[in-house]
Amino acid sequence: MNNRLKVLRAERDWSQADLAERLGVSRQTVNALETGRYDPSLPLAFRIARVFGQPIESIFLDTE
Amino acid sequence: MNPGSKPRRPYGIGTYLLMLLGVAVVGAIVGGFAGAFGDMPGPAGLAITAASITAAMAVAFAACIWWWRGIDEAAREAHKWAWWWGGSGGMAAGIVLLTTLTVRGDETSLADVGLSVPDLIVTGMWAVLLFQLAGYSVAWAVWWLKHR
């Protein structure tokens, strides 16, 4: 599953550590999410959507 | 999990080391207690030994729960994946190796090393656990390398 996390984070000039702090996860988790190698749970996806103020489907893109 | 709940923050390495030290201290106290009083004859000694080991395991398990609640979901996923695939693979390898070395009837067999039956059982149990932990450690590292 692709996502726009890196773009959204760059638009806000946040580091991975900044985003990790806002989400309550480790920087390594943010990195794994951004590279598309780890798909978040629904609760974390909702937190991400809230942090960026966007709906989940505009952040995570179904590639199937 | 309530999506609105505030996530817990991962603890620092110092906190984990302190927790490990605490568990080690408790284990030493419990082990000393069991060593001093567990050899008592009859049910009393057996009860003291069982209670001591149970207490040590309970403290270790409580520490595990505390640690688990402090890590985030990717870290949990890494541990779950590593325990299933690495632990299972390590256990399988350990069973193959230990069984092969034990059931043979010649001089390469481990069955004739002079240990008592209870010693062999406990040694086998810990040996399989060590194989599991080795496989788990490798799989955990692989998970994070793949997800970097």
Backbone of each chain as ProteinMPNN parsed JSONL, in Angstrom:
{"seq_chain_A": "MNNRLKVLRAERDWSQADLAERLGVSRQTVNALETGRYDPSLPLAFRIARVFGQPIESIFLDTE", "coords_chain_A": {"N_chain_A": [[0.842, -1.193, 0.0], [0.618, 2.132, -0.981], [1.565, 5.409, 0.25], [1.185, 8.896, 1.23], [2.738, 9.969, 3.143], [5.386, 10.952, 3.394], [5.432, 13.155, 1.679], [3.43, 14.779, 2.796], [4.541, 15.221, 5.28], [6.856, 16.593, 4.553], [5.749, 18.908, 3.486], [4.989, 20.205, 5.747], [7.336, 20.66, 6.904], [8.378, 18.92, 8.778], [10.444, 16.758, 10.68], [11.207, 13.215, 10.605], [11.331, 12.43, 13.208], [9.821, 14.442, 14.425], [7.252, 13.897, 13.428], [6.954, 11.338, 14.442], [6.853, 11.871, 17.159], [4.46, 13.27, 17.316], [2.695, 11.283, 16.62], [3.104, 9.393, 18.507], [4.785, 7.213, 18.192], [7.766, 5.32, 17.342], [10.683, 6.722, 15.67], [11.702, 4.936, 13.862], [9.471, 3.474, 13.164], [7.966, 5.385, 11.775], [9.661, 5.72, 9.606], [9.518, 3.143, 8.469], [6.84, 3.175, 7.733], [6.782, 5.282, 5.865], [8.356, 4.319, 3.8], [6.714, 2.492, 2.778], [6.779, -0.1, 3.578], [5.609, -1.061, 5.752], [2.373, -1.442, 6.836], [0.075, 0.556, 8.58], [-1.853, -0.041, 11.612], [-5.451, 0.219, 11.94], [-6.162, 2.053, 14.107], [-3.756, 3.565, 14.258], [-3.673, 4.583, 11.665], [-5.89, 6.256, 11.74], [-4.975, 8.105, 13.618], [-2.876, 9.226, 12.193], [-4.309, 10.411, 10.119], [-5.696, 12.317, 11.584], [-3.601, 13.9, 12.557], [-2.619, 15.047, 10.209], [-4.885, 16.226, 9.298], [-6.513, 15.237, 7.298], [-8.586, 13.022, 5.301], [-8.378, 9.432, 5.681], [-8.288, 8.02, 3.258], [-7.149, 9.788, 1.519], [-4.582, 9.821, 2.193], [-3.544, 7.233, 2.327], [-3.093, 4.987, -0.287], [-4.769, 2.659, -2.158], [-3.277, 0.093, -3.84], [-4.114, -2.073, -5.238]], "CA_chain_A": [[0.0, 0.0, 0.0], [1.392, 3.377, -1.026], [1.021, 6.489, 1.078], [1.731, 10.232, 0.983], [3.259, 10.461, 4.423], [6.625, 11.723, 3.243], [5.066, 14.441, 1.068], [2.685, 15.565, 3.791], [5.492, 15.626, 6.323], [7.752, 17.609, 3.979], [4.976, 20.156, 3.355], [4.935, 20.858, 7.07], [8.714, 20.825, 7.338], [8.581, 18.114, 9.986], [11.363, 15.625, 10.555], [10.568, 11.948, 10.982], [11.216, 12.427, 14.674], [8.684, 15.307, 14.77], [6.018, 13.168, 13.161], [6.887, 10.226, 15.39], [6.432, 12.444, 18.437], [3.032, 13.6, 17.221], [1.913, 10.048, 16.504], [3.347, 8.521, 19.646], [5.484, 5.995, 17.779], [9.201, 5.551, 17.202], [11.09, 7.223, 14.359], [11.861, 3.776, 12.983], [8.141, 3.123, 12.653], [7.635, 6.375, 10.743], [10.47, 5.382, 8.434], [8.939, 1.936, 7.854], [5.578, 3.583, 7.107], [7.044, 6.125, 4.692], [8.908, 3.516, 2.701], [5.654, 1.598, 2.307], [7.09, -1.492, 3.922], [4.785, -1.459, 6.895], [1.047, -0.82, 6.815], [-0.317, 0.808, 9.976], [-3.155, -0.52, 12.08], [-6.499, 1.235, 11.779], [-6.019, 3.161, 15.068], [-2.646, 4.45, 13.881], [-4.071, 5.291, 10.444], [-6.771, 7.353, 12.171], [-4.139, 9.138, 14.254], [-2.159, 9.907, 11.107], [-5.279, 11.269, 9.438], [-5.976, 13.467, 12.458], [-2.416, 14.76, 12.619], [-2.511, 15.799, 8.962], [-6.159, 16.875, 9.005], [-7.024, 14.751, 6.007], [-9.184, 11.681, 5.405], [-7.425, 8.327, 5.513], [-8.153, 7.591, 1.858], [-6.306, 10.714, 0.755], [-3.193, 9.601, 2.635], [-3.154, 5.871, 1.947], [-3.624, 4.7, -1.615], [-4.87, 1.229, -2.434], [-2.576, -0.179, -5.105], [-4.655, -3.264, -5.911]], "C_chain_A": [[0.883, 1.251, 0.0], [0.766, 4.425, -0.092], [1.753, 7.8, 0.778], [2.355, 10.837, 2.237], [4.484, 11.371, 4.243], [6.328, 13.105, 2.67], [4.387, 15.342, 2.089], [3.613, 16.074, 4.898], [6.409, 16.741, 5.811], [7.027, 18.948, 3.846], [4.934, 20.923, 4.669], [6.335, 21.081, 7.659], [8.973, 20.103, 8.666], [9.643, 17.065, 9.69], [10.593, 14.34, 10.887], [10.362, 11.88, 12.493], [10.038, 13.299, 15.125], [7.365, 14.55, 14.59], [5.841, 12.01, 14.15], [6.381, 10.712, 16.745], [4.935, 12.734, 18.436], [2.158, 12.352, 17.203], [2.076, 9.131, 17.718], [3.962, 7.197, 19.245], [6.97, 6.318, 17.658], [9.515, 6.081, 15.799], [11.254, 6.076, 13.367], [10.53, 3.352, 12.387], [7.71, 4.094, 11.559], [8.397, 6.059, 9.467], [9.894, 4.161, 7.707], [7.618, 2.258, 7.155], [5.845, 4.345, 5.808], [7.574, 5.332, 3.509], [7.889, 2.502, 2.192], [5.888, 0.146, 2.655], [6.347, -1.965, 5.155], [3.471, -0.704, 6.819], [0.552, -0.643, 8.254], [-1.633, 0.116, 10.318], [-4.19, 0.575, 11.84], [-6.38, 2.365, 12.805], [-4.886, 4.122, 14.699], [-2.987, 5.223, 12.607], [-4.992, 6.461, 10.788], [-5.961, 8.469, 12.823], [-3.39, 9.933, 13.198], [-3.096, 10.882, 10.391], [-5.574, 12.513, 10.27], [-4.806, 14.438, 12.486], [-2.313, 15.633, 11.365], [-3.822, 16.487, 8.569], [-6.732, 16.476, 7.666], [-7.673, 13.383, 6.203], [-8.159, 10.59, 5.1], [-7.192, 8.011, 4.039], [-7.362, 8.573, 0.998], [-4.833, 10.575, 1.149], [-2.683, 8.233, 2.182], [-3.875, 5.492, 0.651], [-3.605, 3.199, -1.866], [-4.255, 0.948, -3.81], [-3.131, -1.388, -5.844], [-5.723, -2.874, -6.918]], "O_chain_A": [[1.762, 1.414, 0.845], [-0.4, 4.327, 0.293], [2.81, 7.801, 0.147], [2.479, 12.055, 2.365], [4.587, 12.424, 4.872], [6.896, 14.103, 3.112], [4.729, 16.517, 2.226], [3.481, 17.2, 5.379], [6.701, 17.7, 6.525], [7.622, 20.002, 4.068], [4.852, 22.152, 4.681], [6.488, 21.616, 8.757], [9.68, 20.6, 9.543], [9.725, 16.549, 8.575], [9.469, 14.388, 11.387], [9.364, 11.351, 12.984], [9.339, 12.958, 16.079], [6.494, 14.558, 15.459], [4.739, 11.741, 14.628], [5.578, 10.042, 17.396], [4.236, 12.479, 19.417], [1.032, 12.358, 17.702], [1.285, 8.212, 17.925], [3.702, 6.171, 19.874], [7.378, 7.463, 17.852], [8.729, 5.915, 14.867], [10.979, 6.229, 12.178], [10.469, 2.92, 11.235], [7.156, 3.683, 10.539], [7.838, 6.125, 8.372], [9.795, 4.15, 6.48], [7.309, 1.686, 6.109], [5.215, 4.086, 4.783], [7.274, 5.642, 2.356], [8.179, 1.738, 1.271], [5.257, -0.742, 2.083], [6.447, -3.126, 5.551], [3.454, 0.525, 6.747], [0.604, -1.579, 9.051], [-2.411, -0.256, 9.44], [-3.837, 1.722, 11.568], [-6.484, 3.533, 12.428], [-5.033, 5.339, 14.811], [-2.628, 6.393, 12.482], [-4.885, 7.534, 10.193], [-6.236, 9.649, 12.602], [-3.278, 11.155, 13.289], [-2.728, 12.02, 10.098], [-5.689, 13.617, 9.739], [-4.997, 15.653, 12.444], [-1.963, 16.811, 11.447], [-3.853, 17.251, 7.604], [-7.363, 17.282, 6.982], [-7.353, 12.669, 7.153], [-7.201, 10.806, 4.357], [-6.063, 7.766, 3.615], [-6.951, 8.242, -0.114], [-3.953, 11.148, 0.507], [-1.55, 8.094, 1.719], [-5.087, 5.655, 0.518], [-2.557, 2.556, -1.793], [-4.681, 1.515, -4.816], [-2.684, -1.702, -6.947], [-6.292, -3.74, -7.581]]}, "seq_chain_B": "MNPGSKPRRPYGIGTYLLMLLGVAVVGAIVGGFAGAFGDMPGPAGLAITAASITAAMAVAFAACIWWWRGIDEAAREAHKWAWWWGGSGGMAAGIVLLTTLTVRGDETSLADVGLSVPDLIVTGMWAVLLFQLAGYSVAWAVWWLKHR", "coords_chain_B": {"N_chain_B": [[-8.474, -1.217, 20.398], [-9.042, 2.088, 21.236], [-9.349, 4.496, 18.785], [-9.066, 7.126, 19.447], [-7.541, 7.216, 21.668], [-4.748, 8.269, 23.584], [-1.533, 7.599, 22.433], [0.959, 5.533, 23.992], [4.224, 6.499, 24.925], [7.325, 5.315, 23.675], [9.73, 3.915, 25.908], [12.904, 5.085, 27.196], [16.276, 3.804, 26.632], [17.647, 3.638, 28.994], [15.658, 3.281, 30.89], [14.753, 0.746, 30.257], [17.043, -0.767, 30.805], [17.213, -0.359, 33.529], [14.912, -1.677, 34.308], [15.586, -4.302, 33.567], [17.718, -4.696, 35.309], [16.362, -4.566, 37.736], [14.704, -6.839, 37.538], [16.688, -8.778, 37.472], [17.791, -8.478, 40.027], [15.608, -9.183, 41.632], [15.368, -11.829, 40.754], [17.777, -12.865, 41.716], [17.44, -12.592, 44.479], [15.195, -14.248, 44.883], [16.257, -16.649, 43.921], [18.315, -17.065, 45.764], [16.819, -17.358, 48.071], [15.383, -19.704, 47.433], [17.526, -21.437, 47.208], [18.453, -21.477, 49.787], [16.334, -22.404, 51.353], [14.907, -24.268, 49.866], [15.8, -26.874, 49.884], [14.744, -28.17, 51.961], [13.363, -31.063, 53.511], [10.566, -32.99, 52.287], [7.118, -31.862, 51.722], [7.28, -29.137, 52.3], [9.74, -28.096, 51.367], [9.41, -28.562, 48.636], [7.207, -26.909, 48.152], [8.308, -24.415, 48.728], [10.263, -24.217, 46.757], [8.644, -24.307, 44.428], [7.066, -22.028, 44.857], [9.013, -20.027, 44.862], [10.088, -20.134, 42.241], [7.761, -19.569, 40.838], [7.22, -16.978, 41.766], [9.436, -15.593, 40.735], [9.018, -15.93, 37.992], [6.571, -14.62, 37.734], [7.245, -11.967, 38.315], [9.024, -11.491, 36.201], [7.266, -11.808, 34.072], [5.442, -9.76, 34.542], [7.131, -7.607, 34.132], [7.559, -7.968, 31.426], [5.009, -7.41, 30.402], [4.752, -4.737, 31.088], [6.865, -3.684, 29.532], [5.953, -4.403, 26.967], [3.675, -2.836, 26.651], [4.813, -0.422, 26.371], [6.026, -0.198, 23.912], [5.785, 0.605, 20.389], [3.419, -0.081, 17.663], [4.71, -1.114, 15.357], [7.067, -2.084, 16.377], [6.017, -4.057, 18.028], [4.909, -5.71, 16.071], [7.231, -6.558, 14.82], [8.373, -8.108, 16.853], [6.387, -10.071, 17.196], [6.327, -11.288, 14.669], [8.968, -12.162, 14.54], [9.047, -13.902, 16.706], [7.262, -15.901, 15.967], [8.154, -16.856, 13.358], [11.022, -16.89, 13.535], [11.4, -18.0, 16.101], [9.977, -20.414, 15.857], [11.347, -21.578, 13.706], [13.929, -21.746, 14.784], [13.424, -23.451, 16.931], [12.661, -25.747, 15.539], [15.05, -26.373, 14.214], [16.67, -26.82, 16.432], [15.397, -29.021, 17.612], [15.725, -30.979, 15.65], [18.536, -31.19, 15.628], [19.172, -31.844, 18.346], [17.632, -34.136, 18.753], [18.7, -35.842, 16.846], [21.316, -36.113, 17.843], [20.791, -37.321, 20.224], [19.281, -39.704, 20.035], [20.869, -41.518, 18.793], [22.799, -44.511, 19.104], [25.504, -44.734, 19.407], [28.895, -43.581, 20.05], [28.639, -40.901, 19.458], [26.38, -40.028, 20.581], [24.378, -37.937, 22.705], [23.176, -38.967, 24.85], [24.645, -40.326, 26.648], [26.213, -38.857, 28.485], [26.578, -38.741, 31.126], [24.763, -37.372, 32.669], [21.974, -37.046, 34.931], [18.566, -38.222, 34.58], [16.598, -36.171, 35.22], [18.305, -33.955, 34.973], [18.954, -34.096, 32.262], [16.462, -33.624, 31.116], [15.883, -30.981, 31.93], [18.094, -29.698, 30.826], [17.65, -30.211, 28.1], [15.258, -28.802, 27.757], [16.066, -26.134, 28.21], [17.955, -25.95, 26.213], [16.442, -26.124, 23.843], [14.958, -23.807, 24.178], [17.007, -21.923, 23.965], [17.734, -22.276, 21.304], [15.371, -21.384, 20.139], [15.431, -18.694, 20.955], [17.719, -17.833, 19.642], [16.958, -18.098, 16.934], [14.813, -16.324, 16.98], [16.115, -13.884, 17.535], [17.649, -13.515, 15.218], [15.594, -13.377, 13.282], [14.226, -11.131, 14.175], [16.112, -9.093, 13.739], [16.269, -9.309, 10.96], [13.678, -8.543, 10.232], [13.643, -5.787, 10.888], [15.707, -4.872, 9.286], [14.622, -5.349, 6.781], [12.526, -3.572, 6.826], [13.496, -1.067, 6.906]], "CA_chain_B": [[-7.878, 0.057, 20.842], [-9.795, 3.265, 20.863], [-8.494, 5.325, 17.932], [-8.86, 8.438, 20.029], [-6.719, 7.159, 22.859], [-3.399, 8.817, 23.412], [-0.563, 6.507, 22.41], [2.02, 5.578, 24.996], [5.522, 6.782, 24.329], [8.367, 4.326, 23.955], [10.632, 4.311, 26.988], [14.298, 5.193, 26.814], [17.083, 2.604, 26.861], [18.001, 3.612, 30.41], [14.52, 2.722, 31.631], [14.745, -0.707, 30.033], [18.17, -1.35, 31.535], [16.835, -0.34, 34.945], [13.942, -2.754, 34.484], [16.328, -5.562, 33.526], [18.471, -4.788, 36.555], [15.39, -4.885, 38.786], [14.307, -8.245, 37.403], [17.844, -9.598, 37.859], [17.905, -8.419, 41.488], [14.524, -10.022, 42.176], [15.725, -13.219, 40.471], [18.853, -13.27, 42.622], [16.859, -12.747, 45.821], [14.351, -15.449, 44.882], [17.142, -17.804, 43.787], [18.981, -17.249, 47.046], [15.813, -17.885, 49.008], [15.114, -21.098, 47.071], [18.712, -22.219, 47.511], [18.619, -21.6, 51.232], [15.236, -23.117, 52.013], [14.242, -25.232, 48.977], [16.267, -28.24, 50.116], [14.058, -28.758, 53.123], [12.708, -32.311, 53.11], [9.106, -33.065, 52.301], [6.314, -30.908, 50.934], [7.649, -27.74, 52.562], [10.796, -27.733, 50.422], [8.815, -28.526, 47.297], [6.363, -25.712, 48.071], [9.176, -23.23, 48.683], [10.862, -24.172, 45.419], [7.609, -23.937, 43.456], [6.662, -20.637, 45.107], [10.119, -19.149, 44.462], [10.14, -20.066, 40.775], [6.541, -18.879, 40.404], [7.379, -15.547, 42.054], [10.4, -15.031, 39.781], [8.368, -15.878, 36.683], [5.523, -13.596, 37.78], [7.915, -10.662, 38.205], [9.532, -11.364, 34.831], [6.127, -11.64, 33.167], [4.922, -8.405, 34.763], [8.066, -6.704, 33.444], [7.3, -8.114, 29.987], [3.767, -6.696, 30.092], [5.082, -3.305, 31.147], [7.687, -3.37, 28.353], [5.131, -4.551, 25.756], [2.774, -1.684, 26.576], [5.585, 0.795, 26.101], [6.573, -0.152, 22.555], [4.734, 0.937, 19.43], [2.857, -1.245, 16.972], [5.668, -1.732, 14.441], [7.99, -2.859, 17.211], [5.283, -5.267, 18.427], [4.799, -6.574, 14.904], [8.548, -7.174, 14.616], [8.555, -9.169, 17.849], [5.454, -11.174, 16.912], [6.813, -11.972, 13.463], [10.226, -12.837, 14.861], [8.825, -15.029, 17.619], [6.604, -16.98, 15.231], [8.998, -17.449, 12.321], [12.361, -17.161, 14.041], [11.313, -18.931, 17.218], [9.575, -21.724, 15.356], [12.457, -22.115, 12.911], [15.004, -22.111, 15.703], [13.001, -24.635, 17.673], [12.718, -26.894, 14.622], [16.46, -26.72, 14.012], [17.164, -27.383, 17.685], [14.839, -30.361, 17.811], [16.401, -31.881, 14.704], [19.908, -31.412, 16.075], [19.222, -32.535, 19.635], [17.087, -35.482, 18.601], [19.69, -36.633, 16.105], [22.463, -36.411, 18.7], [20.375, -38.039, 21.427], [18.712, -41.039, 19.815], [21.865, -42.455, 18.274], [23.277, -45.418, 20.142], [26.956, -44.872, 19.443], [29.64, -42.632, 20.889], [28.275, -39.509, 19.162], [25.116, -39.715, 21.245], [24.429, -37.104, 23.912], [22.441, -39.64, 25.925], [25.561, -40.997, 27.561], [27.174, -37.863, 28.963], [26.689, -38.836, 32.571], [23.762, -36.576, 33.376], [20.787, -37.776, 35.388], [17.387, -37.987, 33.735], [16.073, -34.797, 35.414], [19.257, -32.988, 34.4], [18.807, -34.126, 30.81], [15.188, -32.986, 30.747], [16.031, -29.528, 32.086], [19.077, -29.25, 29.825], [16.975, -30.208, 26.803], [14.282, -27.711, 27.727], [16.783, -24.866, 28.039], [18.629, -25.957, 24.905], [15.448, -25.774, 22.822], [14.655, -22.384, 24.363], [18.12, -21.143, 23.411], [17.589, -22.316, 19.84], [14.259, -20.477, 19.817], [15.881, -17.311, 21.135], [18.673, -17.524, 18.57], [16.172, -17.873, 15.721], [14.035, -15.107, 17.209], [17.006, -12.722, 17.412], [17.982, -13.348, 13.798], [14.388, -12.946, 12.564], [13.934, -9.746, 14.595], [17.037, -8.223, 13.003], [15.874, -9.352, 9.552], [12.45, -7.734, 10.072], [13.964, -4.353, 10.89], [16.509, -4.567, 8.09], [13.721, -5.322, 5.632], [11.562, -2.481, 6.946], [14.169, 0.238, 7.023]], "C_chain_B": [[-8.738, 1.206, 20.353], [-8.911, 4.182, 20.017], [-8.24, 6.698, 18.513], [-7.938, 8.428, 21.234], [-5.321, 7.672, 22.58], [-2.4, 7.666, 23.442], [0.463, 6.659, 23.516], [3.336, 5.821, 24.281], [6.489, 5.648, 24.641], [9.287, 4.835, 25.066], [12.057, 4.404, 26.462], [15.073, 3.936, 27.181], [17.451, 2.485, 28.333], [16.904, 2.987, 31.259], [14.486, 1.203, 31.484], [15.881, -1.387, 30.804], [17.873, -1.407, 33.026], [15.85, -1.464, 35.242], [14.644, -4.108, 34.497], [17.11, -5.775, 34.817], [17.537, -5.178, 37.707], [14.967, -6.338, 38.744], [15.453, -9.162, 37.832], [18.004, -9.625, 39.376], [16.841, -9.301, 42.133], [14.851, -11.501, 41.952], [16.802, -13.722, 41.413], [18.321, -13.498, 44.034], [16.041, -14.043, 45.903], [15.213, -16.702, 44.776], [17.869, -18.102, 45.086], [18.046, -17.849, 48.082], [15.555, -19.361, 48.725], [16.312, -21.973, 47.413], [18.864, -22.475, 48.999], [17.553, -22.489, 51.868], [14.593, -24.208, 51.161], [14.67, -26.661, 49.187], [15.636, -28.878, 51.345], [13.332, -30.023, 52.687], [11.187, -32.186, 53.116], [8.42, -31.979, 51.512], [6.731, -29.451, 51.133], [8.719, -27.267, 51.575], [10.271, -27.614, 49.012], [7.991, -27.256, 47.112], [7.208, -24.448, 47.969], [9.813, -23.084, 47.3], [9.842, -23.701, 44.378], [7.213, -22.471, 43.613], [7.748, -19.672, 44.639], [10.166, -18.991, 42.947], [8.918, -19.32, 40.238], [6.676, -17.369, 40.611], [8.326, -14.9, 41.044], [9.758, -14.893, 38.401], [7.296, -14.784, 36.642], [6.132, -12.203, 37.629], [8.417, -10.442, 36.783], [8.38, -11.121, 33.855], [5.516, -10.248, 33.309], [5.82, -7.377, 34.069], [7.839, -6.763, 31.936], [6.044, -7.335, 29.575], [4.023, -5.189, 30.074], [5.871, -2.899, 29.917], [6.836, -3.393, 27.084], [4.221, -3.345, 25.574], [3.513, -0.403, 26.215], [6.136, 0.876, 24.69], [5.444, 0.083, 21.562], [4.387, -0.276, 18.563], [3.821, -1.892, 15.987], [6.664, -2.587, 15.223], [7.31, -4.152, 17.681], [5.194, -6.246, 17.265], [6.123, -7.286, 14.639], [8.749, -8.329, 15.593], [7.628, -10.353, 17.579], [5.93, -11.98, 15.712], [8.063, -12.787, 13.789], [9.996, -14.043, 15.76], [8.191, -16.197, 16.874], [7.579, -17.643, 14.264], [10.384, -17.8, 12.835], [12.344, -18.183, 15.163], [10.952, -20.335, 16.763], [10.695, -22.37, 14.548], [13.609, -22.565, 13.786], [14.673, -23.36, 16.487], [13.099, -25.874, 16.785], [14.164, -27.34, 14.42], [17.03, -27.375, 15.269], [16.667, -28.787, 17.925], [15.521, -31.367, 16.884], [17.797, -32.226, 15.217], [19.955, -32.247, 17.352], [18.69, -33.958, 19.532], [18.085, -36.383, 17.885], [20.839, -37.054, 17.015], [22.084, -37.263, 19.906], [19.971, -39.476, 21.143], [19.735, -42.032, 19.263], [22.444, -43.301, 19.406], [24.789, -45.504, 20.235], [27.595, -43.741, 20.247], [29.317, -41.174, 20.585], [26.99, -39.096, 19.877], [25.335, -38.837, 22.474], [23.779, -37.802, 25.1], [23.367, -40.226, 26.973], [26.617, -40.042, 28.087], [27.252, -37.824, 30.486], [25.705, -38.008, 33.348], [22.609, -37.463, 33.831], [19.617, -37.446, 34.462], [16.798, -36.589, 33.965], [17.0, -33.732, 34.826], [19.105, -32.922, 32.884], [17.529, -33.422, 30.362], [15.33, -31.465, 30.814], [17.011, -28.969, 31.059], [18.439, -29.183, 28.443], [16.004, -29.059, 26.669], [14.983, -26.371, 27.471], [17.485, -24.8, 26.691], [17.652, -25.569, 23.802], [15.081, -24.296, 22.933], [15.765, -21.507, 23.778], [18.081, -21.142, 21.89], [16.468, -21.374, 19.402], [14.715, -19.024, 19.893], [16.863, -16.901, 20.05], [17.923, -17.232, 17.268], [15.37, -16.589, 15.798], [14.907, -13.862, 17.006], [17.345, -12.455, 15.95], [16.781, -12.796, 13.036], [14.034, -11.503, 12.915], [14.823, -8.765, 13.835], [16.658, -8.168, 11.518], [14.648, -8.475, 9.319], [12.794, -6.256, 9.977], [14.83, -3.968, 9.699], [15.636, -4.475, 6.856], [12.809, -4.1, 5.658], [12.225, -1.127, 7.141], [13.777, 1.166, 5.885]], "O_chain_B": [[-9.107, 1.268, 19.181], [-7.846, 4.604, 20.469], [-7.291, 7.371, 18.111], [-7.588, 9.48, 21.768], [-4.789, 7.523, 21.48], [-2.415, 6.851, 24.364], [0.796, 7.772, 23.924], [3.521, 5.384, 23.145], [6.474, 5.09, 25.738], [9.581, 6.027, 25.149], [12.372, 3.862, 25.403], [14.59, 3.102, 27.948], [17.558, 1.38, 28.866], [17.175, 2.263, 32.217], [14.229, 0.473, 32.442], [15.693, -2.457, 31.384], [18.23, -2.369, 33.705], [15.931, -2.119, 36.281], [14.341, -4.962, 35.33], [17.161, -6.882, 35.353], [17.882, -6.013, 38.543], [14.88, -6.997, 39.779], [15.23, -10.19, 38.471], [18.316, -10.668, 39.95], [17.125, -10.065, 43.056], [14.643, -12.328, 42.839], [16.755, -14.868, 41.861], [18.694, -14.463, 44.702], [16.171, -14.822, 46.847], [14.949, -17.7, 45.447], [18.021, -19.263, 45.465], [18.426, -18.723, 48.86], [15.509, -20.177, 49.646], [16.15, -23.111, 47.854], [19.334, -23.531, 49.424], [17.835, -23.235, 52.805], [13.809, -25.002, 51.68], [13.993, -27.582, 48.728], [15.971, -30.004, 51.712], [12.745, -30.055, 51.605], [10.611, -31.384, 53.852], [9.049, -31.263, 50.732], [6.556, -28.626, 50.236], [8.617, -26.174, 51.016], [10.629, -26.694, 48.276], [8.056, -26.605, 46.069], [6.875, -23.526, 47.224], [9.895, -21.986, 46.749], [10.125, -22.824, 43.562], [7.044, -21.758, 42.624], [7.443, -18.617, 44.082], [10.269, -17.88, 42.427], [9.029, -18.535, 39.296], [6.297, -16.579, 39.746], [8.064, -13.802, 40.553], [9.927, -13.879, 37.724], [7.139, -14.104, 35.629], [5.601, -11.361, 36.904], [8.263, -9.357, 36.222], [8.504, -10.325, 32.925], [5.121, -9.632, 32.319], [5.335, -6.403, 33.494], [7.916, -5.744, 31.248], [6.024, -6.683, 28.531], [3.578, -4.471, 29.178], [5.576, -1.867, 29.314], [6.97, -2.521, 26.226], [4.022, -2.885, 24.449], [2.901, 0.582, 25.803], [6.665, 1.917, 24.3], [4.283, -0.203, 21.855], [4.974, -1.348, 18.705], [3.764, -3.106, 15.792], [7.051, -3.671, 14.786], [7.941, -5.208, 17.73], [5.376, -7.451, 17.438], [6.144, -8.464, 14.279], [9.232, -9.396, 15.214], [8.035, -11.506, 17.718], [5.933, -13.211, 15.742], [8.201, -13.938, 13.375], [10.65, -15.075, 15.611], [8.54, -17.352, 17.118], [7.807, -18.85, 14.338], [10.87, -18.905, 12.591], [13.153, -19.11, 15.19], [11.537, -21.32, 17.215], [10.962, -23.564, 14.688], [14.195, -23.625, 13.567], [15.525, -24.226, 16.687], [13.564, -26.925, 17.226], [14.465, -28.533, 14.451], [17.773, -28.354, 15.19], [17.415, -29.649, 18.387], [15.852, -32.478, 17.3], [18.194, -33.391, 15.241], [20.686, -33.234, 17.432], [19.231, -34.877, 20.147], [18.287, -37.535, 18.267], [21.286, -38.201, 16.973], [22.952, -37.861, 20.542], [20.283, -40.373, 21.926], [19.498, -43.24, 19.265], [22.558, -42.835, 20.539], [25.315, -46.263, 21.05], [26.93, -43.044, 21.014], [29.676, -40.292, 21.365], [26.567, -37.944, 19.785], [26.331, -38.969, 23.185], [23.821, -37.298, 26.222], [22.926, -40.584, 28.066], [27.798, -40.388, 28.128], [27.921, -36.963, 31.058], [25.794, -37.938, 34.574], [22.304, -38.483, 33.213], [19.68, -36.508, 33.667], [16.522, -35.884, 32.994], [16.545, -32.739, 34.258], [19.125, -31.842, 32.293], [17.518, -32.715, 29.355], [14.951, -30.752, 29.885], [16.786, -27.899, 30.493], [18.654, -28.226, 27.699], [15.92, -28.416, 25.623], [14.553, -25.582, 26.63], [17.598, -23.729, 26.094], [17.989, -24.775, 22.924], [14.914, -23.612, 21.923], [15.49, -20.473, 23.17], [18.362, -20.123, 21.259], [16.604, -20.655, 18.412], [14.422, -18.224, 19.004], [16.848, -15.76, 19.59], [18.21, -16.249, 16.583], [15.256, -15.854, 14.817], [14.476, -12.898, 16.373], [17.329, -11.309, 15.5], [16.918, -11.865, 12.243], [13.594, -10.741, 12.053], [14.353, -7.736, 13.347], [16.719, -7.107, 10.896], [14.581, -7.747, 8.328], [12.3, -5.552, 9.096], [14.704, -2.867, 9.163], [15.864, -3.636, 5.985], [12.366, -3.642, 4.604], [11.566, -0.153, 7.504], [14.247, 2.302, 5.825]]}, "name": "protein", "num_of_chains": 2, "seq": "MNNRLKVLRAERDWSQADLAERLGVSRQTVNALETGRYDPSLPLAFRIARVFGQPIESIFLDTEMNPGSKPRRPYGIGTYLLMLLGVAVVGAIVGGFAGAFGDMPGPAGLAITAASITAAMAVAFAACIWWWRGIDEAAREAHKWAWWWGGSGGMAAGIVLLTTLTVRGDETSLADVGLSVPDLIVTGMWAVLLFQLAGYSVAWAVWWLKHR"}
